[in-house]
Amino acid sequence: MMIASTRKILLTGATGYVGGRLLRVLEDEGYQVRCLARRPEHLKARVKAGTEVVAGDVGVPETLHEAMQDVETAYYLIHSMGSSKEFEKRDRDGAEAFALAANAAGVKRIIYLGGLGQGSDLSPHLASRQEVGRVLASKGVPTIELRASIILGSGSLSFEMLRALVEKLPAMVTPRWVNRLAQPIGIEDVLAYLLGALRVPPGVQGVFEIGGPDKVSYLDLMREYARQRGLRRLMIPVPVLTPRLSSLWLGLVTPVYARVGRALIDSVRNDTVVTDDAAMRVFTVRPQSVRDAIASALRNEDKEYAETRWSDALSSQGDTRSWGGARFRRRIVDSRTVTVLGSSERAFVPIERIGGRVGWYYGDGLWRLRGFLDLLVGGPGLRRGRRHPHRLVQGDTVDFWRVEAVEPERLLRLQAEMKLPGRAWLQFEVEPKGVETTIRQTAIFDPVGLVGLLYWYTLYPLHALVFRGMLRGLAAAVPQWTPLVPSADVHNHAVESS
């Protein structure tokens, strides 16, 4: 239920992982939000009506004063992990400028998300995070500092590094630091704490350590992720791999995260567990277990992935209308388009009739062979057919597929039920463009381990042939339409990323 409010909230870090999710929560709760961004043009299209986006940079103090006007609470979700060697000074100076501007403007509270860790031998990263909290609290504005360990959520740095290691390596050496204890917390619970900090009584301030109910090692996390993904992984303990050497090795395995990953790996010299139960006494949040947090991350990723419009998500890479083998997180995508003359209603007719007696519009002999092989290994094969010759509803079977979603004249998404080393979807989207209509066909594969990757790349030439022919066949089957040149023939190429 939305809570109407006239309070103004200043949110920094809205383009980041936690800040971006918190922005949606605050907007849904009805708060008036003002986002501070160095590049407002990158954020304005992502906020709801009524949310302000103003230019400002904590590294340029004079840009903060106007942004602080009429603000009651300010969220500080900024840190410089992975930047130059001077990140500690940059973080310190930025926090000081922010806190001074907040004090001058009469801000009632600062809320900061920092890092959990105890002892005098903290890594530079953790030490800087905690120093920022102290600086924010030292300039006269009551400050709530939430200190968290590993944040588990689809898209978080810690979760994506965990995923990359377990998915890519069937066997891995595990140095002593993987046995250090952490107290992970799900992203949903972090957001609940950040929202709760907005609502506690005015006198509440100080440091609150937040974490889930489980104290686990990094090795435990890798094993739990592997269990939920159905992966068998061999962990070989070694006594000599230091965090520094491990971070260099991590850069080879997960290059996208190498820069900030090294700072994160260096932090594992310290246990990151809750030693003070103040958060449990002040807040009503009761975090979920590690098992539930990982399961939630995987479920949420499936939901976000299913709701993605591929024409939007993929086109962000540039002017490419078709893709073969692009990697999105752990999934592999093959997407191609064809443009036809006429309405979306007519373009959807052959899509909704796919499978069964009509067939797959190209290479039906290959489809029958695939169905026979599926039967041999215990799958359904093609024998199920379909319930209705030209109408589909959610839950219908289409040979060895099942209808996951169908929107007349717009979308059909099929989930594979044949035996595979992973999960697969086949999606068709129809988009009218004046007197023409574009049909987009997208094959999505979620491989399980190296066997799944080997399956995809071994059969990719055959898949590309079949999918390309299917799209042409669909276009030719559109009633009274003349297909234009399929873009798959002229733009198809592969893009590979971790």
Salt bridges, closest charged atoms under 4 A:
ASP28 OD1 - LYS48 NZ 2.50
GLU29 OE1 - ARG199 NH2 2.85
GLU52 OE2 - LYS8 NZ 2.94
GLU52 OE1 - ARG34 NE 3.38
ASP93 OD2 - LYS89 NZ 2.64
GLU96 OE2 - LYS139 NZ 3.66
ASP121 OD1 - ARG269 NH1 3.55
GLU131 OE2 - ARG92 NE 2.76
GLU145 OE2 - ARG147 NE 2.88
GLU160 OE1 - ARG163 NE 2.97
GLU167 OE2 - ARG229 NE 2.62
GLU224 OE2 - ARG227 NH2 2.74
GLU224 OE2 - ARG291 NE 3.68
ASP266 OD1 - ARG269 NH2 3.23
ASP271 OD1 - ARG180 NH1 3.88
ASP276 OD1 - ARG281 NH2 3.82
ASP277 OD1 - ARG281 NE 3.17
GLU301 OE2 - ARG163 NH2 2.88
GLU301 OE2 - ARG329 NH1 3.81
GLU301 OE1 - ARG330 NH1 2.57
GLU301 OE1 - ARG331 NH1 3.37
ASP302 OD1 - ARG331 NH2 2.17
ASP302 OD1 - ARG423 NH2 3.03
GLU304 OE2 - ARG21 NH2 3.53
GLU304 OE1 - ARG329 NH1 3.81
ASP312 OD2 - ARG309 NE 3.88
ASP334 OD1 - ARG336 NH2 2.77
ASP374 OD1 - ARG370 NH1 3.96
ASP396 OD1 - ARG387 NE 3.05
GLU404 OE1 - ARG413 NE 2.74
GLU407 OE1 - ARG410 NH1 2.86
GLU417 OE1 - ARG384 NH1 2.82
GLU417 OE2 - ARG402 NE 2.60
GLU429 OE2 - ARG309 NH1 3.33
GLU431 OE1 - ARG309 NH2 3.54
ASP446 OD1 - ARG229 NH2 3.07
ASP446 OD1 - ARG330 NE 2.87
ASP446 OD2 - ARG331 NH2 3.95
ASP446 OD2 - ARG423 NH2 3.01
ASP489 OD1 - ARG468 NE 3.98
ASP489 OD2 - ARG472 NH2 2.47
GLU496 OE2 - ARG327 NH1 3.54
